[in-house]
Amino acid sequence: MRGKIIAVFSVVVLVVGGLAYALIRASLGDLSTPGDAPRALAAAGAQLHLEGVLLERWVAAQVADAKLRDPFNAGTPAARAEAATELCNKIREAGAAAPELAGTAPALVALVDKQGVVLGRNGSALMRGDNLGATYPLLRAALDKGTTGTDAWINRARNEQLFASYAPIRGADGVVIGGLVAGTAINNERLTRASERTSGRIIVMAAKGPAGLDVVASSAGATPEVLAALTGSAQPLQALASGQSVELAGLPSDLSGSSHPLEGYGDGRRAVLIAVSKLQTAGLLAGLIWPALGAIVLGLVLVVIGGILLDAYISRPVSELEEGLLAIMNGRTDLRFEIEHAELGGLVFRINSLLNQLLGVQEDDTDEQGRPSHAPRAGDFQDALEVDETMAAGAATDVAEARKLREEGDNDYYSRIFDEYIEGKRSLGDPVDHITKEAFTARIMASERDTAQKHGKQVRYKVEVRGREVVLLAIPLS
């Protein structure tokens, strides 16, 4: 029996434990829908867009200074170039200290003429004479219209990875004579800072290259495996072509990704921004296996312990019954079972009763003090009803008392003397649990009839306590 109990409940524990793990895994799987990556992507895109707007406004504020016209008025090209470089160095220093740029100092500051040809730049004599207007047509278009603009300059051939903002420089007559260009670097530190300020997820910026997707920069946490998976994916290029968000496939199983064109720079198709988030549920599911197994093992251990205890609790009295019945069958007809058991106690009593009936043995129906154990009957207290018929036989009676008894209703009368009788018995310490009102009333009514026939007078009783007895005193009503 022990083995059956353990086996059954072990199966129950295994089924419940396995089902609980499966349900939790399914629930966590529903929670692992890759919705974190799009949110991280939107936050990082908004942060970079904001940085571009701030840089553009700062550049627009710088061109209001009339000193920016001086390099254009120099007499020789060399003088214009030197003056432009000196002025660009000062603007670069001002940008590094500008609080509105939030610590993103310009890496490039250049003055260009109205065709976009560089007069000079900060820090060196390089780029003088470069036609940026031809390389980046949006710059030339902004100078022609006399408007500000922001663009992403990603050019591997020129070794440029910049967020560039530009504003037109006007002469005294209000005509555009050139422009001021300020560019901030697109690098890993820039994207790491954007990630830290927003979601903390992996952020990658890429552009369309000759051989496919070209990763420009990435934030901290972007492993070579992740970058390799992104480089070999076609979804970012689809996002760049369609201008819509595209979820990424082909990433490691514990990662989800989303891509969207970088907005706010140029025509919005210059670069694609990618966000990669780690699915927390993957680690949770892996870490859930051992606690689940531990809980199942603990359940099996408890089942074994419970099975042993339950088997001992049930098997012991069953074994005693089996051995006792076998002894009775072998001639020990006087054997009776004395087993105290919450569940089998009733069965043991009935077996003993059945044995007594079959073997013709009178059962002992008394309790430990020798009192009968059967239910009380009305006759059990009749001998205790002491009746004094002295007054009924002709003794003097109280006329007022007799009148009061005669005028009292039957129900009130029998209820009253029953209560008085019980109270008198209790005052003497006599047991009253076996006396019921119905049996008492029936006994009184019968006694009243007998007394009336015997003495020829209708009587009622009054309760009196005399010494150690409670006596019913017969009072004639006429």
URVEN-V678504 format. One record per pair of residues at least 24 apart in sequence whose C-alpha atoms are under 10 Angstrom apart, sorted by the first residue. I is the first residue (numbers start at 0). J is the second residue. If there is no record, write none. Layout:
I|J, I|J
This chain:
0|306, 0|307, 0|309, 0|310, 0|311, 0|313, 0|314, 1|303, 1|305, 1|306, 1|307, 1|308, 1|309, 1|310, 1|311, 1|313, 1|314, 2|303, 2|306, 2|307, 2|310, 3|306, 3|310, 4|302, 4|303, 4|305, 4|306, 4|307, 4|309, 4|310, 5|299, 5|300, 5|301, 5|302, 5|303, 5|304, 5|305, 5|306, 5|307, 5|309, 5|310, 6|299, 6|302, 6|303, 6|306, 7|302, 7|306, 8|298, 8|299, 8|301, 8|302, 8|303, 8|305, 8|306, 9|295, 9|296, 9|298, 9|299, 9|300, 9|301, 9|302, 9|303, 9|306, 10|299, 11|298, 11|299, 11|302, 12|294, 12|295, 12|296, 12|297, 12|298, 12|299, 12|301, 12|302, 13|292, 13|295, 13|296, 13|298, 13|299, 14|295, 15|295, 16|291, 16|292, 16|294, 16|295, 16|296, 16|298, 17|291, 17|292, 17|295, 19|291, 20|284, 20|287, 20|288, 20|290, 20|291, 20|292, 23|284, 23|287, 24|280, 24|281, 24|283, 24|284, 24|285, 24|287, 24|288, 25|284, 26|280, 27|279, 27|280, 27|281, 27|283, 27|284, 28|278, 28|280, 28|281, 28|284, 29|280, 30|278, 30|279, 30|280, 31|253, 31|255, 31|277, 31|278, 31|279, 31|280, 31|281, 32|255, 32|278, 32|280, 33|246, 33|254, 33|255, 33|256, 33|257, 33|275, 33|276, 33|277, 33|278, 34|246, 34|255, 34|256, 34|257, 34|276, 34|278, 35|198, 35|200, 35|255, 35|256, 35|257, 35|274, 35|275, 35|276, 35|277, 35|278, 36|198, 36|200, 36|201, 36|202, 36|246, 36|247, 36|254, 36|255, 36|256, 36|257, 36|258, 36|273, 36|274, 36|275, 36|276, 36|277, 36|278, 37|244, 37|245, 37|246, 37|255, 37|256, 37|257, 37|258, 37|259, 37|273, 37|274, 37|275, 37|276, 38|197, 38|198, 38|200, 38|257, 38|274, 38|276, 39|194, 39|197, 39|198, 39|199, 39|200, 39|201, 39|202, 39|256, 39|257, 39|273, 39|274, 39|275, 39|276, 40|194, 40|197, 40|198, 40|200, 40|201, 40|202, 40|203, 40|244, 40|256, 40|257, 40|258, 40|259, 40|261, 40|272, 40|273, 40|274, 40|275, 40|276, 41|197, 41|198, 41|244, 41|257, 41|258, 41|259, 41|261, 41|272, 41|273, 41|274, 42|193, 42|194, 42|196, 42|197, 42|198, 42|274, 43|190, 43|192, 43|193, 43|194, 43|195, 43|196, 43|197, 43|198, 43|199, 43|200, 43|201, 43|202, 43|203, 43|261, 43|272, 43|273, 43|274, 44|193, 44|194, 44|197, 44|202, 44|259, 44|260, 44|261, 44|262, 44|263, 44|271, 44|272, 44|273, 44|274, 45|193, 45|197, 45|261, 45|262, 45|263, 46|190, 46|192, 46|193, 46|194, 46|196, 46|197, 47|162, 47|189, 47|190, 47|193, 47|194, 47|261, 47|262, 47|263, 47|264, 48|149, 48|261, 48|262, 48|263, 48|264, 49|100, 49|263, 50|99, 50|100, 50|101, 50|103, 50|162, 50|183, 50|193, 50|263, 51|100, 51|148, 51|149, 51|150, 51|151, 51|162, 51|163, 51|164, 51|182, 51|183, 51|263, 51|264, 52|100, 52|148, 52|149, 52|164, 52|263, 52|264, 53|99, 53|100, 53|101, 53|164, 54|94, 54|99, 54|100, 54|101, 54|103, 54|104, 54|105, 54|148, 54|149, 54|162, 54|163, 54|164, 54|165, 54|181, 54|182, 54|183, 55|100, 55|147, 55|148, 55|149, 55|150, 55|163, 55|164, 55|165, 55|166, 55|180, 55|181, 55|182, 56|99, 56|100, 56|147, 56|148, 56|149, 56|164, 56|165, 56|166, 57|94, 57|97, 57|99, 57|100, 57|164, 57|165, 57|166, 57|181, 58|90, 58|94, 58|108, 58|147, 58|148, 58|164, 58|165, 58|166, 58|167, 58|178, 58|179, 58|180, 58|181, 58|182, 59|146, 59|147, 59|148, 59|164, 59|165, 59|166, 59|167, 59|168, 59|178, 59|179, 59|180, 60|166, 61|90, 61|93, 61|94, 61|166, 61|168, 61|179, 62|165, 62|166, 62|167, 62|168, 62|169, 62|178, 62|179, 63|166, 63|167, 63|168, 63|169, 64|168, 65|168, 65|169, 65|170, 65|171, 67|110, 67|168, 67|169, 67|170, 67|177, 67|178, 67|179, 68|168, 68|169, 68|170, 68|171, 68|176, 68|177, 68|178, 69|170, 70|110, 70|118, 70|119, 71|110, 71|111, 71|112, 71|118, 71|170, 71|176, 71|177, 72|170, 76|118, 76|128, 77|118, 77|119, 77|127, 78|118, 79|118, 79|119, 80|110, 80|117, 80|118, 80|119, 80|120, 80|124, 80|127, 80|128, 81|118, 81|119, 81|120, 81|123, 81|124, 82|110, 82|118, 82|119, 82|120, 83|108, 83|109, 83|110, 83|111, 83|117, 83|118, 83|119, 83|120, 83|121, 83|127, 84|108, 84|109, 84|110, 84|118, 84|119, 84|120, 84|121, 84|122, 84|123, 84|124, 84|125, 84|127, 85|119, 85|120, 85|121, 85|122, 85|123, 86|110, 86|119, 86|120, 86|121, 87|119, 87|120, 87|121, 87|122, 87|179, 87|180, 87|181, 88|120, 88|121, 88|122, 88|123, 89|121, 90|121, 90|179, 90|181, 91|120, 91|121, 91|122, 91|181, 92|121, 94|181, 103|182, 103|183, 103|184, 103|189, 104|181, 104|182, 104|183, 104|184, 105|161, 105|162, 105|163, 105|164, 105|180, 105|181, 105|182, 105|183, 105|184, 106|161, 106|162, 106|163, 106|181, 106|182, 106|183, 106|184, 106|185, 107|161, 107|162, 107|163, 107|180, 107|181, 107|182, 107|183, 107|184, 108|163, 108|164, 108|165, 108|179, 108|180, 108|181, 108|182, 108|183, 109|165, 109|178, 109|179, 109|180, 109|181, 109|182, 110|165, 110|167, 110|168, 110|177, 110|178, 110|179, 110|180, 110|181, 111|138, 111|142, 111|165, 111|167, 111|168, 111|176, 111|177, 111|178, 111|179, 111|180, 112|139, 112|142, 112|167, 112|168, 112|175, 112|176, 112|177, 112|178, 112|179, 113|138, 113|139, 113|140, 113|141, 113|142, 113|143, 113|145, 113|167, 113|168, 113|169, 113|174, 113|175, 113|176, 113|177, 113|178, 114|138, 114|139, 114|140, 114|142, 114|143, 114|176, 114|177, 114|178, 115|139, 115|140, 115|141, 115|142, 115|143, 115|177, 115|178, 115|179, 115|180, 116|177, 116|178, 117|177, 117|178, 117|179, 117|180, 118|177, 118|178, 120|179, 120|180, 120|181, 135|265, 136|265, 137|265, 137|266, 138|163, 138|164, 138|165, 138|166, 138|167, 138|178, 138|180, 138|265, 139|178, 141|165, 141|166, 141|167, 141|178, 142|166, 142|167, 142|168, 142|175, 142|176, 142|177, 142|178, 142|179, 143|167, 143|175, 143|177, 144|175, 145|169, 145|174, 145|175, 145|176, 145|177, 145|178, 146|175, 146|178, 147|178, 147|179, 147|180, 148|180, 148|263, 148|264, 148|265, 149|180, 149|181, 149|182, 149|263, 149|264, 149|265, 149|266, 150|182, 150|262, 150|263, 150|264, 150|265, 150|266, 150|267, 150|269, 151|182, 151|183, 151|184, 151|185, 151|261, 151|263, 151|264, 151|265, 151|266, 151|267, 151|268, 151|269, 151|270, 152|182, 152|183, 152|184, 152|185, 152|264, 152|265, 152|269, 152|270, 153|185, 153|205, 153|206, 153|207, 153|208, 153|215, 153|269, 153|270, 154|206, 154|208, 154|215, 155|208, 155|213, 155|215, 159|184, 159|185, 160|184, 160|185, 160|186, 160|215, 160|216, 161|185, 161|186, 162|264, 162|265, 163|264, 163|265, 164|264, 164|265, 185|215, 185|216, 185|217, 186|215, 186|216, 186|217, 186|218, 187|215, 187|216, 187|217, 187|218, 187|219, 187|221, 188|216, 188|217, 188|218, 188|219, 189|216, 189|217, 189|218, 190|216, 190|217, 190|218, 190|219, 191|216, 191|217, 191|218, 191|219, 191|220, 192|218, 192|219, 193|218, 194|218, 194|219, 194|274, 195|219, 198|274, 198|276, 199|276, 200|274, 200|275, 200|276, 200|277, 201|225, 201|256, 201|273, 201|274, 201|275, 201|276, 201|277, 202|256, 202|258, 202|272, 202|273, 202|274, 202|275, 202|276, 203|229, 203|258, 203|271, 203|272, 203|273, 203|274, 203|275, 204|235, 204|258, 204|259, 204|260, 204|261, 204|270, 204|271, 204|272, 204|273, 204|274, 205|229, 205|230, 205|235, 205|236, 205|239, 205|258, 205|260, 205|261, 205|269, 205|270, 205|271, 205|272, 205|273, 206|235, 206|236, 206|239, 206|260, 206|261, 206|268, 206|269, 206|270, 206|271, 206|272, 207|235, 207|236, 207|239, 207|240, 207|268, 207|269, 207|270, 207|271, 208|236, 211|235, 211|236, 212|236, 212|271, 213|270, 213|271, 214|270, 214|271, 214|272, 215|270, 215|271, 216|272, 217|272, 217|273, 217|274, 218|274, 220|275, 221|275, 224|250, 224|251, 225|249, 225|250, 225|251, 225|254, 225|275, 226|250, 229|256, 229|273, 229|275, 234|258, 234|259, 235|259, 235|260, 235|270, 235|271, 235|272, 235|273, 236|260, 236|270, 236|271, 237|271, 238|268, 238|270, 238|271, 238|272, 238|273, 239|267, 239|268, 239|269, 239|270, 239|271, 239|272, 240|268, 240|271, 241|268, 242|267, 242|268, 242|271, 244|271, 244|272, 244|273, 245|273, 246|273, 246|274, 247|273, 247|274, 247|275, 250|275, 251|277, 252|277, 252|278, 252|281, 253|277, 253|278, 253|279, 253|280, 253|281, 253|282, 254|278, 254|279, 254|281, 312|340, 312|342, 313|340, 313|342, 313|343, 316|340, 316|343, 316|344, 316|347, 317|343, 317|347, 320|347, 320|350, 324|350, 324|354, 327|354, 332|358, 332|360, 333|358, 333|360, 374|433, 375|432, 375|433, 375|434, 375|435, 376|433, 376|434, 376|435, 376|438, 377|433, 377|434, 377|435, 377|436, 377|437, 377|438, 377|439, 377|441, 377|442, 378|433, 378|434, 378|438, 378|439, 378|442, 379|433, 379|434, 379|438, 380|430, 380|431, 380|433, 380|434, 380|435, 380|438, 380|439, 380|442, 381|434, 381|438, 381|439, 381|442, 381|443, 383|424, 383|468, 383|469, 383|470, 384|420, 384|439, 384|442, 384|443, 384|446, 384|468, 384|469, 384|470, 384|471, 385|462, 385|468, 385|469, 385|470, 385|471, 385|472, 386|443, 386|446, 386|450, 386|460, 386|461, 386|462, 386|469, 386|470, 386|471, 386|472, 386|473, 387|460, 387|461, 387|463, 387|470, 387|471, 387|472, 387|473, 387|474, 388|450, 388|454, 388|458, 388|460, 388|471, 388|472, 388|473, 388|474, 388|475, 389|472, 389|473, 389|474, 390|458, 390|472, 390|473, 390|474, 390|475, 391|450, 391|451, 391|453, 391|454, 391|455, 391|456, 391|457, 391|458, 391|459, 391|472, 391|473, 391|474, 391|475, 391|476, 392|450, 392|453, 392|454, 392|455, 392|456, 392|473, 392|474, 392|475, 393|454, 393|475, 394|474, 394|475, 395|474, 395|475, 396|473, 396|474, 396|475, 396|476, 396|477, 397|474, 397|475, 398|474, 398|475, 398|476, 398|477, 400|461, 400|474, 400|475, 400|476, 401|458, 401|459, 401|460, 401|474, 401|475, 401|476, 401|477, 402|475, 402|476, 402|477, 403|476, 404|458, 404|459, 404|460, 404|461, 404|474, 404|475, 404|476, 405|457, 405|458, 405|459, 405|474, 405|475, 405|476, 405|477, 406|476, 410|440, 412|440, 412|459, 412|460, 412|461, 413|437, 413|439, 413|440, 413|441, 413|443, 413|444, 413|459, 413|460, 414|439, 414|440, 415|461, 415|462, 416|440, 416|443, 416|460, 416|461, 416|462, 416|471, 417|443, 417|462, 418|462, 419|461, 419|462, 419|463, 419|464, 419|469, 420|461, 420|462, 420|463, 420|464, 420|469, 420|470, 420|471, 421|469, 422|464, 422|469, 423|462, 423|463, 423|464, 423|465, 423|467, 423|468, 423|469, 423|470, 424|464, 424|467, 424|468, 424|469, 426|464, 426|467, 426|469, 427|464, 427|466, 427|467, 427|468, 427|469, 428|467, 429|467, 429|468, 443|471, 446|473, 447|473, 450|475, 451|475
